[in-house]
């Protein structure tokens, strides 16, 4: 589409060279005031994994990351452990650490979880969300519109505001723990969602227009049956279905069609 940030040719081919150091393409984020080194390392690594500057399959050398971030290896090692819990990195005993490939089973399970839980939450809360949260949703929509109108597009900010819109709905519904649990379980779903935006398969404006519709239903109680709402939410959360096959054809080395690590088969 030409909308997404261009991914460097070197970054696109890193996954095919499992000996290549992913940190050479890493975007170094600015460390926030009062941010711990662990949080900084985690935030930076997660950003680069989701934005595909550290592509699936590429080698992750903790010492190289620590050097580029200007911190010691210990917080980087701890951050890698956090990413391992989300299956975003593969850490083999006595072996190298790699950025994990996108596990298709984990992706589909994350999508299923989000679709089912969000459809029921929105059905229950339409017209019942406290007014203070309606205001926050309106503010989030305005920020999304501004992000879409700002060139060049900041894909990460657009996707983060998308997440923020949904988080506010769960918080206003008293389901903050549920949202945190969903986010942990849907890391590979998020990777495909980001991939659609980064590589230009998806249109970021489509998410904004869906959110406008959801805002009206939450604010004014526009009712849909459970089946109608499920269909709407499925379409909103699963844009990737329309271009998933194209993703796999264009980037076959990015995907893992085996079982989720740790699952019984």
C-alpha positions as CSV (number, residue, x, y, z in Angstrom):
1,X,0.0,0.0,0.0
2,X,2.9,2.3,0.5
3,X,1.4,3.4,3.8
4,X,3.6,1.5,6.1
5,X,7.2,2.3,7.1
6,X,9.6,0.7,4.7
7,X,11.6,-2.2,6.2
8,X,15.2,-2.2,5.2
9,X,16.4,-4.9,2.8
10,X,18.9,-6.0,5.3
11,X,16.2,-6.4,8.0
12,X,14.0,-8.4,5.6
13,X,16.8,-10.9,4.9
14,X,18.2,-11.3,8.4
15,X,15.8,-14.1,9.2
16,X,17.2,-16.2,6.4
17,X,20.7,-15.9,8.0
18,X,20.3,-17.4,11.4
19,X,23.9,-16.5,12.2
20,X,23.3,-12.8,11.7
21,X,23.1,-10.5,14.7
22,X,19.6,-9.0,15.0
23,X,21.0,-6.0,17.0
24,X,22.7,-4.6,14.0
25,X,19.2,-3.5,12.6
26,X,17.8,-2.6,16.1
27,X,16.2,0.7,16.6
28,X,17.5,2.1,19.9
29,X,14.7,3.8,21.8
30,X,15.3,6.6,24.2
31,X,15.4,5.6,27.8
32,X,12.5,7.2,29.8
33,X,13.1,9.1,33.0
34,X,12.9,6.7,36.0
35,X,12.7,3.7,33.7
36,X,14.6,0.7,35.0
37,X,17.2,-0.9,32.7
38,X,15.1,-4.1,32.6
39,X,12.0,-2.3,31.5
40,X,14.0,-0.3,29.0
41,X,15.6,-3.4,27.5
42,X,12.2,-5.2,27.4
43,X,10.4,-2.2,25.8
44,X,13.1,-1.8,23.2
45,X,13.4,-5.5,22.3
46,X,9.6,-5.9,22.1
47,X,9.4,-2.8,19.9
48,X,11.9,-4.2,17.5
49,X,10.4,-7.6,17.4
50,X,6.9,-6.2,16.7
51,X,8.2,-3.8,14.1
52,X,10.3,-6.6,12.4
53,X,13.6,-4.7,12.6
54,X,14.5,-7.9,14.5
55,X,12.9,-10.4,12.2
56,X,11.7,-13.9,13.1
57,X,14.6,-16.4,13.1
58,X,17.4,-13.9,13.6
59,X,20.1,-14.3,16.2
60,X,19.8,-12.4,19.5
61,X,23.1,-11.8,21.2
62,X,22.5,-10.3,24.6
63,X,26.0,-8.8,24.8
64,X,25.4,-6.9,21.5
65,X,22.1,-5.6,22.7
66,X,23.5,-4.5,26.0
67,X,26.3,-2.7,24.2
68,X,24.0,-0.9,21.8
69,X,21.6,0.2,24.7
70,X,24.5,1.3,26.9
71,X,23.5,-1.0,29.8
72,X,24.9,-4.2,31.4
73,X,24.0,-7.7,30.2
74,X,22.0,-8.6,33.3
75,X,18.9,-6.4,32.6
76,X,19.0,-7.6,29.0
77,X,19.1,-11.2,30.1
78,X,16.1,-10.5,32.4
79,X,14.2,-8.8,29.6
80,X,14.9,-11.8,27.3
81,X,13.4,-14.0,30.0
82,X,10.2,-11.9,29.9
83,X,10.0,-12.2,26.1
84,X,10.6,-15.9,26.4
85,X,7.5,-16.2,28.6
86,X,5.5,-14.6,25.7
87,X,7.2,-17.0,23.2
88,X,8.8,-14.1,21.4
89,X,12.3,-15.5,21.7
90,X,13.6,-19.1,21.6
91,X,16.2,-19.8,24.3
92,X,17.7,-23.2,23.8
93,X,19.9,-24.6,26.7
94,X,23.6,-24.4,25.9
95,X,22.7,-22.9,22.5
96,X,22.0,-19.6,20.8
97,X,18.9,-17.4,21.3
98,X,16.8,-16.5,18.3
99,X,13.8,-14.3,17.7
100,X,11.0,-16.8,17.5
101,X,9.1,-17.4,14.3
102,X,5.4,-16.6,14.4
103,X,3.7,-19.7,15.7
104,X,0.5,-20.0,13.6
105,X,-1.3,-22.1,16.3
106,X,-0.5,-19.5,19.0
107,X,-1.6,-16.8,16.6
108,X,-5.0,-18.4,16.0
109,X,-5.6,-19.2,19.6
110,X,-4.8,-15.6,20.6
111,X,-7.2,-14.4,17.9
112,X,-10.0,-16.8,19.1
113,X,-9.5,-15.6,22.7
114,X,-9.7,-11.9,21.9
115,X,-12.7,-12.3,19.6
116,X,-14.8,-14.4,22.0
117,X,-14.0,-12.3,25.1
118,X,-14.3,-8.9,23.5
119,X,-17.5,-9.7,21.7
120,X,-19.2,-10.7,25.0
121,X,-17.7,-7.7,26.8
122,X,-18.9,-5.2,24.3
123,X,-22.3,-6.8,24.1
124,X,-22.6,-6.5,27.9
125,X,-21.3,-2.9,28.1
126,X,-23.0,-1.2,25.2
127,X,-24.8,1.8,26.7
128,X,-23.5,0.9,30.1
129,X,-19.9,2.0,30.1
130,X,-19.3,4.8,32.7
131,X,-19.3,8.3,31.2
132,X,-15.6,9.0,32.2
133,X,-14.5,6.0,30.1
134,X,-16.7,7.2,27.1
135,X,-14.7,10.5,27.4
136,X,-11.4,8.6,27.3
137,X,-12.5,6.6,24.3
138,X,-13.3,9.8,22.5
139,X,-9.9,11.2,23.4
140,X,-8.3,8.0,22.1
141,X,-10.2,8.3,18.8
142,X,-9.0,11.9,18.4
143,X,-5.4,10.8,18.9
144,X,-5.9,8.0,16.4
145,X,-7.2,10.5,13.8
146,X,-4.2,12.8,14.5
147,X,-1.8,9.9,14.1
148,X,-3.3,8.9,10.7
149,X,-3.1,12.5,9.5
150,X,0.6,12.9,10.5
151,X,3.3,12.1,7.9
152,X,5.2,9.9,8.0
153,X,2.9,7.4,9.6
154,X,4.1,6.1,12.9
155,X,2.9,2.5,12.7
156,X,3.8,1.6,16.2
157,X,1.9,4.6,17.7
158,X,-1.2,3.7,15.5
159,X,-1.1,0.1,16.7
160,X,-0.5,1.2,20.3
161,X,-3.5,3.5,20.2
162,X,-5.6,0.7,18.8
163,X,-4.6,-1.4,21.9
164,X,-5.4,1.6,24.2
165,X,-8.9,1.9,22.8
166,X,-9.6,-1.7,23.7
167,X,-7.9,-1.5,27.0
168,X,-10.1,1.4,28.1
169,X,-13.2,-0.7,27.3
170,X,-11.9,-3.5,29.5
171,X,-10.9,-1.2,32.3
172,X,-14.3,0.5,32.3
173,X,-15.9,-2.9,32.4
174,X,-13.9,-3.9,35.5
175,X,-11.9,-6.4,33.6
176,X,-8.4,-5.1,33.8
177,X,-6.9,-8.5,34.8
178,X,-8.8,-10.1,31.8
179,X,-7.2,-7.6,29.5
180,X,-3.7,-8.3,30.8
181,X,-4.2,-12.0,30.5
182,X,-5.4,-11.6,26.9
183,X,-2.4,-9.5,26.0
184,X,0.0,-12.1,27.3
185,X,-1.8,-14.9,25.4
186,X,-2.1,-13.0,22.1
187,X,1.6,-12.0,21.5
188,X,1.8,-14.0,18.2
189,X,-1.6,-12.6,17.1
190,X,-0.1,-9.2,17.7
191,X,2.9,-10.0,15.6
192,X,0.7,-10.8,12.6
193,X,-1.3,-7.6,13.2
194,X,1.9,-5.5,13.3
195,X,3.2,-7.4,10.2
196,X,0.1,-6.4,8.3
197,X,0.8,-2.8,9.0
198,X,4.6,-2.7,8.8
199,X,4.7,-4.5,5.4
200,X,1.7,-2.6,4.0
201,X,-0.8,-5.6,3.8
202,X,-3.3,-3.8,5.9
203,X,-4.8,-0.3,6.0
204,X,-4.4,1.4,9.4
205,X,-7.4,3.7,8.7
206,X,-9.7,0.7,8.7
207,X,-9.1,0.2,12.4
208,X,-10.0,3.8,13.1
209,X,-13.3,3.6,11.3
210,X,-14.2,0.4,13.2
211,X,-13.4,2.2,16.5
212,X,-15.7,5.0,15.5
213,X,-18.5,2.5,15.1
214,X,-17.6,0.8,18.4
215,X,-17.5,4.1,20.2
216,X,-21.1,4.9,19.0
217,X,-22.4,1.6,20.2
218,X,-20.7,1.9,23.6
219,X,-21.7,5.6,24.1
220,X,-25.3,5.4,22.8
221,X,-26.2,1.8,23.4
222,X,-26.8,0.9,19.7
223,X,-27.8,-2.7,20.0
224,X,-26.7,-5.7,18.0
225,X,-27.6,-9.3,18.6
226,X,-24.7,-11.4,20.0
227,X,-24.3,-13.1,16.6
228,X,-24.2,-9.7,14.8
229,X,-21.7,-8.3,17.3
230,X,-19.5,-11.4,17.1
231,X,-19.4,-11.0,13.3
232,X,-18.4,-7.3,13.6
233,X,-15.7,-8.0,16.2
234,X,-14.4,-10.9,14.2
235,X,-14.0,-8.7,11.2
236,X,-12.3,-6.0,13.2
237,X,-9.8,-8.2,15.0
238,X,-9.0,-10.5,12.1
239,X,-8.0,-8.3,9.2
240,X,-5.0,-10.6,8.7
241,X,-7.3,-13.4,7.4
242,X,-7.6,-11.5,4.1
243,X,-3.9,-11.4,3.4
244,X,-2.4,-14.2,5.6
245,X,-1.7,-16.4,2.7
246,X,0.2,-13.6,0.9
247,X,2.2,-13.0,4.1
248,X,3.3,-16.7,4.1
249,X,4.2,-16.7,0.4
250,X,6.2,-13.5,0.7
251,X,7.9,-14.4,4.0
252,X,7.9,-18.2,4.5
253,X,10.8,-18.1,6.9
254,X,8.8,-16.0,9.4
255,X,6.3,-18.6,10.2
256,X,6.2,-21.8,12.3
257,X,3.3,-24.2,11.6
258,X,4.2,-26.6,14.4
259,X,2.5,-26.9,17.8
260,X,2.8,-24.1,20.4
261,X,6.0,-24.7,22.5
262,X,5.0,-26.5,25.6
263,X,1.7,-27.9,24.2
264,X,1.1,-31.6,24.2
265,X,0.7,-33.2,20.8
